[in-house]
Amino acid sequence: MLNMLIMMSLFSMIVSLMILINKLMSKKNKKNREKNSPFECGFDPFKTTRLPFSLHFFLISLIFLIFDIEITLMLPLINMMMITNKFWLNLTFMIFMLILILGIFIEWKTGVIKWLK
């Protein structure tokens, strides 16, 4: 058993070394300005590619993330229906939904959901 472990370790080290040597040997040494620049129909780019990030887009993505995680948290409740008491399951579900509805109501009242003013 020990002999097999040594052989597998040696084999994995040899394969790792071969991959490393292959990467170093096939590395491109010359840097070409034309190949590394972004392609815009043959013209040089006039301005930087980084644009300012919209705060509304960020807030909408946070709302999406919260509701996406909410679905993930609600899926185990389906499996818990068979095991646990129905009253506590319904109470947990109702509290969870109340928090989410309250959150979406606050976001609606503060105007986060409106994209244009």
Backbone bond lengths (Angstrom), bond angles and torsions (degrees), N, CA, C in turn:
res aa  C-N    CA-C-N  psi(-1)  N-CA   C-N-CA  omega(-1)  CA-C   N-CA-C  phi
1 M - - - 1.452 - - 1.532 110.57 -
2 L 1.315 116.41 -42.50 1.460 120.99 179.31 1.523 110.44 -66.12
3 N 1.336 115.55 -37.75 1.459 120.18 178.68 1.535 110.50 -62.35
4 M 1.320 117.21 -40.65 1.465 121.98 178.98 1.528 110.66 -65.62
5 L 1.327 117.16 -40.07 1.461 121.81 178.55 1.524 110.93 -64.24
6 I 1.312 116.65 -41.52 1.465 120.83 178.59 1.525 110.05 -65.04
7 M 1.323 117.25 -41.79 1.466 121.04 -179.94 1.534 111.03 -64.46
8 M 1.323 117.42 -42.26 1.465 120.38 179.97 1.525 111.02 -67.84
9 S 1.326 117.39 -39.05 1.463 120.92 177.70 1.520 110.51 -64.71
10 L 1.309 116.58 -43.49 1.458 121.41 178.92 1.532 110.50 -63.76
11 F 1.317 117.02 -42.52 1.464 121.34 178.74 1.528 111.16 -62.76
12 S 1.327 117.55 -43.95 1.469 120.17 -179.66 1.524 111.31 -67.00
13 M 1.322 117.76 -35.66 1.463 120.29 177.24 1.528 110.75 -67.71
14 I 1.330 117.64 -39.37 1.463 120.90 179.04 1.528 110.44 -66.21
15 V 1.322 117.13 -42.77 1.469 120.40 178.51 1.525 110.52 -64.19
16 S 1.316 117.90 -41.48 1.467 121.25 178.34 1.521 110.80 -63.18
17 L 1.308 116.69 -41.61 1.460 121.30 178.70 1.529 110.65 -65.57
18 M 1.319 117.43 -39.60 1.467 120.60 178.27 1.525 111.06 -65.15
19 I 1.310 117.73 -39.71 1.469 121.17 178.18 1.524 110.36 -65.44
20 L 1.326 117.28 -41.52 1.461 121.58 178.89 1.526 111.02 -63.94
21 I 1.317 117.07 -44.62 1.469 120.79 178.99 1.524 110.28 -64.27
22 N 1.316 117.31 -40.63 1.462 121.00 178.41 1.523 111.11 -62.18
23 K 1.318 117.43 -41.17 1.462 121.05 179.24 1.518 110.88 -65.30
24 L 1.322 117.08 -42.59 1.461 119.98 -179.32 1.528 111.75 -68.46
25 M 1.321 117.54 -36.04 1.465 120.38 -178.38 1.526 112.15 -76.16
26 S 1.303 118.07 -31.14 1.462 120.24 -177.43 1.523 112.77 -93.28
27 K 1.311 117.63 9.37 1.454 121.96 -178.18 1.526 110.12 -70.35
28 K 1.302 116.07 136.84 1.457 121.81 178.89 1.526 108.20 -78.99
29 N 1.313 117.03 122.08 1.466 120.82 -175.18 1.521 112.98 -90.41
30 K 1.321 118.10 -31.05 1.454 120.50 -177.14 1.524 109.95 -88.17
31 K 1.323 115.10 136.11 1.458 121.22 174.70 1.524 107.88 -100.46
32 N 1.308 116.72 126.89 1.450 121.64 -179.65 1.525 108.47 -113.51
33 R 1.342 116.47 122.53 1.457 120.70 -177.14 1.528 111.70 -63.68
34 E 1.312 116.97 -39.40 1.459 120.77 -177.77 1.526 112.02 -67.80
35 K 1.309 116.48 -37.61 1.469 119.38 -178.51 1.525 111.78 -75.16
36 N 1.332 117.04 -27.19 1.462 120.35 -178.47 1.524 113.25 -88.97
37 S 1.329 118.54 -10.66 1.462 120.29 -178.95 1.529 109.55 -85.52
38 P 1.342 117.44 151.57 1.465 119.98 178.97 1.526 110.28 -70.12
39 F 1.309 116.20 148.53 1.463 121.79 -177.13 1.518 109.55 -94.61
40 E 1.340 115.55 118.87 1.459 121.18 175.80 1.521 108.40 -128.35
41 C 1.299 117.27 71.80 1.465 123.84 178.16 1.527 112.14 55.50
42 G 1.310 117.64 34.23 1.450 121.47 176.14 1.510 114.58 88.07
43 F 1.324 118.90 -5.78 1.457 121.56 -179.95 1.523 110.20 -97.07
44 D 1.330 115.51 152.58 1.461 119.57 173.05 1.525 108.36 -72.50
45 P 1.312 117.57 141.60 1.470 118.89 178.80 1.528 110.77 -66.32
46 F 1.334 116.06 136.42 1.458 121.08 -177.17 1.515 113.16 -82.56
47 K 1.290 115.80 -33.87 1.459 118.30 -177.59 1.522 109.68 -130.40
48 T 1.291 115.39 171.54 1.459 121.32 -178.46 1.529 110.53 -66.85
49 T 1.309 116.24 152.72 1.463 120.17 -178.84 1.517 112.57 -80.82
50 R 1.287 118.11 -14.12 1.464 121.22 179.88 1.521 109.66 -85.81
51 L 1.314 115.68 122.13 1.458 122.14 179.08 1.520 109.32 -108.64
52 P 1.326 117.86 154.47 1.471 118.59 177.29 1.526 110.90 -63.50
53 F 1.300 115.34 146.10 1.457 121.90 -175.65 1.521 109.29 -90.70
54 S 1.314 117.22 128.62 1.456 122.23 -178.41 1.531 110.24 -72.10
55 L 1.317 116.50 131.74 1.460 121.23 178.81 1.524 110.83 -66.75
56 H 1.330 117.42 -36.79 1.468 120.10 178.22 1.528 110.91 -63.59
57 F 1.322 116.59 -40.81 1.462 119.67 178.19 1.524 110.44 -62.82
58 F 1.329 116.47 -40.38 1.462 120.98 178.33 1.527 110.91 -62.95
59 L 1.329 117.90 -43.45 1.462 121.18 -179.57 1.525 111.55 -67.59
60 I 1.331 117.30 -39.12 1.469 120.28 176.92 1.525 110.16 -64.59
61 S 1.329 117.27 -39.13 1.471 119.23 178.61 1.523 110.85 -67.29
62 L 1.327 118.30 -33.97 1.466 120.32 175.58 1.526 111.07 -66.33
63 I 1.326 116.92 -40.41 1.466 120.10 177.33 1.523 110.20 -62.48
64 F 1.335 116.48 -43.71 1.463 120.19 177.68 1.522 110.76 -60.42
65 L 1.320 116.68 -43.01 1.461 120.65 -179.68 1.525 111.22 -63.12
66 I 1.318 117.38 -41.59 1.467 120.95 179.10 1.524 110.62 -62.75
67 F 1.335 118.07 -45.26 1.458 119.85 -178.90 1.523 112.08 -73.27
68 D 1.315 117.26 -26.80 1.458 120.07 175.27 1.524 110.37 -69.35
69 I 1.313 116.94 -42.31 1.469 120.71 177.00 1.523 110.11 -67.59
70 E 1.323 116.69 -32.92 1.467 120.81 178.13 1.522 110.78 -60.84
71 I 1.312 117.40 -41.60 1.468 120.16 178.08 1.522 109.94 -64.62
72 T 1.311 116.59 -40.31 1.468 120.62 178.73 1.521 111.31 -63.92
73 L 1.317 117.05 -36.33 1.462 119.89 179.25 1.525 112.25 -76.15
74 M 1.330 117.44 -24.61 1.463 119.80 -179.31 1.525 113.23 -82.67
75 L 1.321 118.24 -22.84 1.463 120.47 -178.11 1.529 113.75 -60.54
76 P 1.338 120.60 -40.32 1.468 118.42 177.36 1.525 113.84 -66.52
77 L 1.328 117.65 -18.25 1.467 119.51 177.73 1.524 111.17 -64.27
78 I 1.321 116.89 -28.98 1.465 120.53 178.36 1.525 109.97 -66.33
79 N 1.317 116.89 -42.61 1.465 120.36 178.51 1.528 111.76 -69.50
80 M 1.326 116.61 -29.53 1.461 120.12 -178.61 1.527 112.16 -75.22
81 M 1.328 118.10 -13.01 1.469 120.76 -179.09 1.517 112.15 -59.54
82 M 1.305 116.83 -36.92 1.463 120.62 -177.08 1.528 112.44 -78.09
83 I 1.314 116.95 -25.41 1.463 120.58 -171.65 1.525 112.61 -95.52
84 T 1.297 116.36 -46.77 1.461 120.25 -168.51 1.534 111.88 -96.13
85 N 1.317 113.77 174.27 1.457 122.32 178.61 1.534 109.33 -69.47
86 K 1.312 117.07 134.94 1.462 121.71 -176.38 1.533 112.07 -64.48
87 F 1.324 117.14 -33.91 1.461 120.22 -179.28 1.521 110.78 -63.52
88 W 1.334 117.63 -47.88 1.462 120.87 -178.11 1.532 111.26 -69.64
89 L 1.307 116.05 -32.72 1.462 119.56 176.69 1.527 110.60 -66.63
90 N 1.330 116.57 -45.16 1.467 120.36 177.99 1.523 111.47 -65.14
91 L 1.325 116.97 -39.30 1.462 120.48 178.34 1.528 110.70 -63.67
92 T 1.320 116.97 -43.63 1.464 120.90 178.24 1.524 110.64 -62.54
93 F 1.320 115.99 -44.49 1.461 120.78 179.75 1.525 111.26 -63.42
94 M 1.315 117.57 -42.80 1.466 121.14 -178.81 1.529 111.51 -66.82
95 I 1.324 117.49 -41.14 1.469 120.17 177.70 1.524 110.14 -64.00
96 F 1.318 115.75 -42.28 1.459 121.28 179.28 1.527 110.55 -61.33
97 M 1.325 116.93 -46.54 1.462 120.94 179.90 1.528 111.48 -68.14
98 L 1.335 117.60 -35.42 1.459 121.05 177.75 1.527 110.76 -62.83
99 I 1.316 117.00 -42.71 1.467 120.59 177.97 1.525 110.45 -62.82
100 L 1.335 117.01 -42.29 1.469 119.78 179.79 1.524 112.08 -67.50
101 I 1.321 117.26 -42.10 1.465 120.31 179.46 1.524 110.40 -66.67
102 L 1.316 117.29 -39.90 1.460 120.96 176.20 1.528 110.51 -62.46
103 G 1.321 117.21 -40.82 1.465 120.92 178.44 1.513 112.52 -64.32
104 I 1.332 117.62 -43.94 1.471 119.89 179.74 1.526 110.72 -68.96
105 F 1.338 117.74 -32.60 1.464 120.97 176.62 1.529 110.56 -66.04
106 I 1.331 117.40 -42.83 1.470 120.98 178.02 1.528 110.51 -64.37
107 E 1.334 117.11 -41.24 1.465 120.32 178.32 1.522 110.99 -64.71
108 W 1.317 117.08 -36.55 1.454 121.00 178.77 1.526 110.65 -68.33
109 K 1.343 117.23 -42.98 1.463 121.29 -178.74 1.526 112.21 -67.91
110 T 1.341 117.56 -35.27 1.468 119.77 180.00 1.523 112.35 -80.53
111 G 1.326 118.06 -10.46 1.460 121.03 176.25 1.507 114.71 86.49
112 V 1.305 117.64 17.72 1.464 120.41 179.95 1.522 110.64 -69.24
113 I 1.316 117.56 -34.04 1.461 121.38 -174.63 1.530 111.38 -75.46
114 K 1.327 118.16 -26.52 1.462 120.58 179.77 1.524 109.09 -69.84
115 W 1.329 116.09 124.10 1.458 119.25 -178.62 1.532 110.46 -80.14
116 L 1.321 117.37 -42.78 1.461 121.82 178.13 1.517 109.37 -112.35
117 K 1.323 115.18 145.00 1.463 119.12 -179.66 1.503 110.33 -97.81
